[in-house]
Amino acid sequence: MLRDQLDKLVTELLDKGVLYDDARKEFEKLFIARALQRTDGNLGNAAEMLGVHRNTIARKISEYRLKRTA
């Protein structure tokens, strides 16, 4: 099911001319933002949820100018 959803999304993005780097950045930004929402802004918990180091989350928050809490 996930693969089918991703396949449809990728097809739509390609049809619209979205570049790989732009799509990757937007996906990463949204993925991290949702993890932060679910963990009430807790970096350690968000990092664990995503399977990355908390320093990575902190760096990405800065890079994408995300807010830790909604």
Buried (B, 14 or more C-beta within 10 A) or exposed (E): EEEEEEEEEEEEBEEEEEEEEEBEBEEBBEEBBEBBBEBEBBBEBBBBBBEBEBEBBBEBBEEBEBEBEE
